[in-house]
Amino acid sequence: MARHLITSALPYINGIKHLGNMVGSMLPADVYSRYLRQRGHDVLYICATDEHGTPAELAAKEAGLSVAEFCAQAHDAQKAVYDGFELSFDYFGRSSSQQNAEITQHFARQLQQNGFIEERAIRQVYSPVDGRFLPDRYVEGTCPHCGYDKARGDQCENCTRVLDPTDLIEPRSAISGSTELEVRETKHLFLLQSKLQVEVEAWVAEHEEEWPQLASSIARKWLTEGLHDRAITRDLDWGVPVPADTWPELAAEGKVFYVWFDAPIEYIAATKEWADADPANRDYKAWWYEAEDVRYTQFMAKDNVPFHTVMFPATEIGTREPWKKVDYVKAFNWLTYYGGKFSTSQKRGVFTDQALETLPADFWRYFLIANAPESDDSSFTWEHFTTTVNKDLGGTLGNFVNRVLTFSRKKFGDEVPAGSPAGEAEARLGEQIAELLAEYEGHMDSLQYRKAAAALRALWSAGNAYLDEKAPWLEVKTDLDGAALTLRTAMNLIHLYSVVSEPFIPASARTMRSSFELAGDTATWISPEQAKSLDAVPAGTPFTVPPVLFARIAEEDLQSYRERFGGTETA
């Protein structure tokens, strides 16, 4: 048994996330966590809402709430949606926690002590109309690199380049829209990443061969361009305060740490939040400090890769303390909506709360993972979604479960029939199942989600092919024991499917497994060798026929979804 630490990129607090956010970090992390737990590993899956920075302040202002009130409400709203998707966080924290403030300040003090933080006077955008300095996202304008006219002062969403507010062309205040901006001098703390470049490069070189190309190429690009010293404080009312015992002048001015300095530290802090809830049995440092036996996997979309592969490791290295650094970075491209961006204002695309109101979580979980944007961007369309759900879930898996259990109950009653001993067809099936299951395990172990979904589909299809070959509806007329054997074998396939499908479709997997009255039955993983025998459900086991697992999405439903969410290709 291994120890696995898993984190997914922290979702911003400013509103419910769309399907692209879900498939870009949290859902694949959940699928992997579930799989590892089934395999018997010790898993800790940590996430949290990212509550600092300008998005929180701007969203709170728009909602007419204090930032603290807004964040508390938004955290609860997001958590409810993630519960609906059955994301199996061991802990879902908040970056505004006291634990994060304490650990972030500790990191800053260590970096200062080791010569990696420097106080510098800089020229920063100031708005006379707003009466304040405008940090990062409080300034909007045109990206100097790609020309995108809605770039923010910290990063361009379009080309993903990291920016400073003074880089923007035709800048404007995100508060008032004023273009009457000035540049004034103020003091901030800088993380001297340039002094850490050699060490970060050596660390990346040690790990990047194992990472997927998307993650390694982005990290390498940043390193090739050279690490620049970056301001890690901001002029905001909300955030982790600069500690007065180390920087009294800046603390008196109300400086707080930059969100991208404290947000990754929240992974550690959220683990401490989890541990503090049961201090007699939990120790956050066992996962993060001198934790050489821990395998740490991070999940994120490609825009977060630079911060996780360069900036946060530089921060950890600079403390000169043995904090756990990531072993494997699973990065994803974008999920688009009909080739364009999800947009709340334009009512384009499906957001996660709307998804749960429309169809069961397992429909979304399966489709998103089976079409995860791993090697390239992928596009959500209702046509593709409907075809996938109806064919794979409804036609292949759901139909198999329904026809096997319904037919067996009709012909043999409410217990698994005995019938003949397993024969040649069952032996061939067992070998095929073992081979497909080993393939599925391999893809899950290597975090190849599309390939894993294809192998899972192949397992489901093998059951249908066996049923078609044996044709128990004909067997029952001439060979009752043979028909009973076929159905007993098929029911064991259903039980197997309930176990191996659990990471993808947990609710449906539970329904399948609960169809059989097996004392002490769990979703513990079944090895390929164990699966060969197809005998986990013995003859005489009582069973029930569940309701239809996956209701078919009709053409009229498809049309209504297109109209509600917008369903046309972008130009």
N, C-alpha and C positions, 0 to 999 in steps of 0.2 A: 504494500500500500504506500502510495506517495502522497506528499502534501502539496496541494495546488492552491495558489493564491490567484484569484481572477478578479480583474476590475474592468468595468466598461466606462467609457468617457462620460464625464458628469453632464447630464442634460441641463441646459440653462434653465433658470427659474422663470424666464419671461414667457410663459404660455405653454399650452399643451403641444407636445411634439407631433410631427407628422410621421408617416410610415417610413420615410427615408432615415429619420433619426433612429427609429426602432431597429431597422435591419442593419444600420451602420455600426451599432455597438451593443446595445442591451440584449436584443433577442439572440444573436449568435453566442454571446457570453453565457446566456441562460441555457441554451441548448448544450453547450460544452460542459457547463457545470452539472447539469442533470446527467449527462452521459458519464462523467467521471464519478459522480456519486454512485450511480448504478454499478460501476465497475469496482466499487469498494474503496475508492480513494478518499482521503481527508481533504475536503474542498471548503474554501472560504471565498464566497462571491460577494464583493463589496462594490457599492455604488453610492451616489449621493446627488442631491441637487446642488448645482453651482450657483451660489446666491450672491456673489459679490460682483462688483464692476458696474459699468454704466447701464447694461440692459435691465438690471434690477431696479435701479433708480428711475430710469425712464418709464418702465412699465408701471411702477408704483405711482408715479406722478399721473400717468394717464388714467389709472384706476381710482385715483383720489384717495389713496391709502398711504399710511406710513410705509417705509420700505420693510420694516420688520413685520408689519401686519400682512403686507402683500406676499412676502416670502413664505410666511407660515401657511397662508391659504393656498398659495400656488404649490408648495411642497405637498400638502395633503391631496390636492387635486391630481397632481402627477402620480403620486403613490397609488391612488385609487385606480388609475388607468393601468399602471404596471401590475397591480394585483389582478386586474381583469384579464391581462395577457398571461397571467400565471408566471411572471418572472420570479425566479426562486432566489432572490437576494438573501444572503445570510444577514445582511444589514444594509439598509438604505438610509444614509445619513444626510447631514446638511453642512455645507461648508461654512455656514455662519455659527457653527458650534464653538463652544469655549475650547474644546479640545483642539480644533483647527487653529484657533488664535494662538494658543500656547505653543503648539508644535511649529507653526509658521514663524513665530517670533524666535523660537529656539534655533531654527535653521538660519534665520537672518543673523543672529548673534554669532553663530559658529562661522558663517561665511565672513563676517566682519573681522572676527578674531584671526582668521586665516588669510586675510588680505585680499578677499575676493569681492568685497563691497566697497564702493567709494562714493562719497558725497560730491555731487557736481552741481554747478549752476548751469541751468539751461534756459533757452528761450522757448516759451510755450505759448500756445494760443490762449488769448484772453478775450472775453466778450464783455464790453462795457454795458451792453444792453442787459445781459444776464447777471452782470456784477460778479463774475467768477472766472477762474481758469477752466478751460474745457479739455479734459483728458480724453484720450482715444475715441470712444464711440460717441462722445458728445460733439464730435466734429465729423461731418460728412462732406463728401466731395467726389471729384473724379480721380480715379487711380492713375498715377503717372506712368505705370507700366503697361496697362492694357486698355485704358480709356473708359473703364466701367464707371458710370456716373453716380452710382449709389455706394461707392466704397466708404468704409468706415475708417476712423483714424487709427485703428489698431491692426486691421487686416482687410484685404480685398477679398470678398466672397467669391469673386469671379476667377481670379488667377491665383488666389491663396497666398499672395505675397504679403509678408508682414510689413506694416507701415507705421510711421509716426504721423500724428495729425498735421505737422508742418509739411509733410510730403504731398498732401492732397492739392489738386488743382481746383480753383474756385471753391474754397472751403466755406461751409456754413454751419451755424449752430444747430445741433439736433434738438435743443430746447426751444429756442425762439424762431429758428430759421434765419436769423440775422446773418448777413454777410459782412457786417461792419466789425470785423475781427482785428485784433491787434496781437502782436507778439511781445510778451514781456518776460523778464528774467525771474526765475524761481529756482529753488534747490530741490534736488531729488537724489535718491539712492540708485546707484547703478551696480548691476551684477557684472563683474569683469569676466565675461565669457571668453574674451580673447586670451586671458591667462590660463584658461582651462581647455583650450582647443586641442592641444596635443593629447591630453588625457582622455577627452571625450572621443577623439578620433580612434585612439587605441581601443577604447571600450567598444565602440561601434564595429570596428574591424573584427573584434573577437566574436561578435554576435550576428552580424548582418548576413552571413551566408545561410543562416538558419531561417531568417525572416523572409516573408514573401517579397517579391520584387518591388511591389508598390511601396512598402515601408522602407526597404533598404535604399531604394533610389531617391526617395525624398530626403532621408537622413544624409545620404552621401552628397546630394545637391547642396544642402545647407552647409555642410562641412567644406565642400569645395569652394563655395563662395566666401567662406571665412566667417567665424563666429564674431559677432559684434557685441560690444558692451551694451547692455540694455537697461533702461530705467525700470526699476521694480517697485516704484511708489507712484501714487496718483493723488490728485486733489479731489477727493470724494468724501461724502459724509458717511458712507456705508462701506465697511470692509474691515480687514484685520489692521488694527492701529500699529503704527510704528512705535516700538517700545521706548518709553521716555528715559529708561535707565541707560540706554545706549545712544539714542539720538534725541536729546531733549528739545533742541530747536525745531526739528522737523515734527516731533510729536506735538509741540505747542501749536504748530501751524495746522494740525489736524490731518497730516499725511497718513494714508493707508497703503497697504501693499497692493500691488498690481494683481488683478484677478488671476493672471496666468502664472504668477509666482505662488499664490496660496492654493489654487485649485488642485494641482496634482498632489500637494501635500495633504489634501483632504482624504486621499486614499488611505494614508497612514492614520489620519485623525479619525476617519469613520471607523477604522478597525479598532481604534482606542475607544470610540463611543460604544461599539459592540462589546468590547472587553469590559468596559466600566459597568455595563449592565449586569455582569456576573463575574466580579473580580476574583472570586474563589476558584473559578474553573477556566478563566480565559486570561490570556496575556498577549497584548497586541505586539509586543516586541518579539515574541516567538515566531511571528510571521514576517517581521520587518527588520529586525536588528540582529545581525550575525545569524541570519536564517539561511544558511547554506543548503539545507535540505529541502527548501521550498522552491517549487517551480512556479514562476510568476508569469502569467499571460495577460496581456492588455488587449482590449478590443476598442477600435475607434474608426471613424471616417478619416479620409485622407487629409482633411484640413487640420486635424489634430496631431498628425504624425510628427511635425517638427518639434512641437512642444514636449512630446513624450519620448522622442528618441534623441533629442539634443539638449533642450533647455532644462528639463527636469533631471536627467542624468547629470548634467553639469552642476546643478544645484546640489544633488546628493553627493557627488564626488567632492565638491568644494567644502562640504562640512567636515571632511576628513573623519567621518564616522561610518561604521559598517552598515549603512542602510541598504536594504534589498533593492536591487535594480532589476528592471524587466528582463526576462529571458526570451520571451517571444512576443512580437508585436503583430497582431492580426489586424490589418488595415483594409478598409473597404472603399470602393469608389462611390459615386453618387447613385441614388435611386431617383429617377426623374418621374414626372407625371405626364404621360403622353409626350415625352421628349422635352418638356419644359419644367420650370421650377414649381414646387408646391407654393401656393400663395393664399394666405388667410384673407387678405383684402380683396383679391380677385375671385375668391371662392373657387379656387382651383386645387384639386387634390384632396386626399383623404387624410384626416388627422386621427390620431390614435383613439381619442374618445369617440369620434364619429364611427370609426371602424367597429368598435365593440357594440355600438348602438345598432349597427346595420346587420352584422353577421357574427357567428361565434368566433371566439379567439383562435381556435384551432385552424379555421379556414385561412386566417391571416398568417399565423405562425408558419404553416406549411408552405404557403405560396411564397412568402418573403424569403425563407431560408432556401427553398428550392431554386429561387431566382436571385440569390444574393449577388450584389455587384462586386464580385471578387476580382476578375481580371479586367473589367471595363465597366463603365457606367451601364446601368440597365434601366429600362423604362417600364413603369407600371401602366397597363391599360386594362380596362374592365373586361375587354374581350379575352385577353390572355388569362386574366385572373379567373374568369368564369370557366373557360375551357379547362384550365389546370385543376380547379376544385372539382368540377363535375366529372372529369375523366379520372384523375388520380385518386382523390378521396372518395367521391361518390361511386364511380364506376368500378374501380379496381379494388379498393379496400372495403368500402361500405357494402357494396353489393355482395362481395364474398362472404362477409360476416353474416349478412341477413339471409342469404339463400342457404348457407350451411345450417345455421341454427334453426331457421324456420322449417326446412325440409326434414331435419333430424327429429324435431319435436313432433312433426306430423306423422312420421313413419315409426319412430321408436320411443316416443314419450319424452319426459323431461329429465332424463339422465343420459350421460354419454354412453352410446351403445358399445358393446364389446366386439362382436364379430370375429373375423378370422385373424390369425397372427399376421404381422406385417410381411409383405411379399416383396417381389422384385421392384415393383413401381415405387413402393415406399422407401426402399433402400436407395433407389436412384434419386428420389426426392430429397432424402436426408443428406446425401452427398452434395446435391445442388444447393440446398439451404445452407449447409456448412460453408461452402465456397462463397456464396453471396454474402453471408454474415461476416466472414473474414474480410471480404472486400469492403463492406460497410464499416467495420471497425477500423480498417486502415485509413479510410478517408476521414473518419471522425477523429482519429488520433492525430492526423496531419492537418486538421481544420480545413478540409476541402469540402465546403458545404454543398455545393451543387453536385459534386460527385457522390457525396454521402446520400443526398436525396435520391439520386438516380439508382444507387444500390438498394435503398429502401424500397423504392418502387419496384425494382426487380424482384425483391423478396415477396412483395404482395402479388406480383404477376405470376410468380412460380406457383402460388396456391391456386390461382384461377386455372392455370394450365393443367395442374394435377387434377383438379375437379373436372375439367372438360375431358381429359383423357380417360378418367375412370367412369364418368357419367353415372353417378349413383341413382339418378332418376330412372335409368334403364336397368342398372344392376339390381335394384330392389325388386324387379319383376322376375328375375331368374336366379339371383344369388344374394339372398338376404344378408348372410354373414359378410359377403364381399362389400355390399353397400354400407353395412355398419362399420367395417374397417375404414372405408373411404371417409366416412363422416367423422369417425373418431380421430383419424389423422388430420382432417381438415380443422377440427376443433382444437387440436394441439397447435396447428399453425396459427389459429386466432390468438391463442394464449401467447405464443412466441411473438406475434405481431404486437400484442399489447405491451410486451416488454421492450422490444427494440424500437418501437415507434414513440415511446414515452418522451424522449428528448424533443421531438418535433411537435407532437400533438398530445400533450399530457391528459387533457380532459377526456378525449376519445379513448386513449389508452386505458384509463381507469374504467371507463364504461365497458370496454371489451373484457378486461381482466375480471371485473365484478360479475360478469355473466356466469362465471363458474364458481361454485361454492367450494373453494379450496381453503381449508384451515391454514392460517398463517401465510397465505400467499402474498408475495411482495413483488416489486418490480426489479428485484436483483437480476443482474445481467446473466444471460445464458451464453456460454462459450460456444463457438462453432462445433466443437466436439460433442458437447452436451446436446446441442440442438439436433444433431443427426438422428437421434433416436425418436424424437417427436413423441415423447411419452410423459410429459409433465402433468397432463390431465388424464388420469386413469379412467377406465370404464367404470360406470356407476356413479360418476360425479354429477350431482344435480346441476342443471344450468337453466338460465332464463334467456328469453329473446329480448334484447334491448330495443328501444325505439330506433328508428332510422338514424344512423350515425351522422350522415351528411346529407341534409336536404338539398335537392337539386336547385340550382339557380336558374330560374326560367328566363326566357327571352324578354318578357315584359319587365322582370326585375332588372335585367341588364340595362334596358333602356332607361328605366327610372334612375338608376345609379349614375348613368352618364349625364342625365339632365341635372341631377342634384349636385354632383361634384365637378361637372365640367369634363367632357370626354372627347376631345378632338386633338389631333396632332398640332403642335405649334409650328409656326412657319420657320 
